[in-house]
């Protein structure tokens, strides 16, 4: 996009209105109608079957994807287009489309894997951001390693999330403040350290893993911020403008005013 030529890319938290001229603001709005209209910001959520991809999308983006607790529910890449409005900055209230792609889970069936991997290789190049989920309670990480090895072209673009941390032993989640207990927090940190090393062995870099819980709404803001940071520099700012929640959205109402 010409509007960023010769200009330092914006930081995810930076207010575009503070650094753009009136002419640049018009270019932003024009880009929303043209560049981003034809190629909307797209997030792909991928990983091994059963890691909670659909559950995360439903909680983070307020969608209503089908979820099964017994069988793999997604058989094809399911693109969910959403019409949203810019929430801040020079183009506030401008309409824009956002696409979130729910991928079929790998490892569900050895007969399906080749077709699923073909879909991954066809669809992932169209995603601005790729989120790989690994479940906190599943200690067998070899499947993640094997599939990641087959997706080498996308390694640098993948953000890693550790899902379902509310199920980590001893499962005594502190509902009063919507946080894991001290014992759970220690175990979550150990899980993250273990997964970080095992994934680093495959992708050749030390990734940041974001632990979260879709059912509890825990750490979703940190996860979304990681997605913003991983977006291509010329499209990163648009994800920041679409961010539609903060950590306070997932804090029990009774204490929300005390922590803001």
DAKA-V617068 format. One record per run of one state. SS is the DSSP state (2 for helix, 1 for strand, 0 for the rest). FROM is the first residue (numbers start at 1). LEN is the number of residues. If there is no record, write none. Layout:
{{SS	FROM	LEN} {SS	FROM	LEN}}
This chain:
{{0	1	1} {2	2	3} {0	5	11} {2	16	3} {0	19	3} {2	22	12} {0	34	1} {2	35	4} {0	39	2} {1	41	8} {0	49	4} {2	53	9} {0	62	16} {1	78	8} {0	86	9} {1	95	8} {0	103	3} {1	106	1} {0	107	3} {2	110	17} {0	127	2} {1	129	7} {0	136	6} {2	142	8} {0	150	2} {2	152	6} {1	158	6} {0	164	1} {2	165	3} {0	168	6} {1	174	1} {0	175	4} {1	179	1} {0	180	2} {2	182	22} {0	204	5} {1	209	3} {0	212	1} {1	213	1} {0	214	4} {1	218	1} {0	219	1} {2	220	11} {0	231	2} {2	233	10} {0	243	4} {2	247	4} {0	251	2} {2	253	7} {0	260	1}}
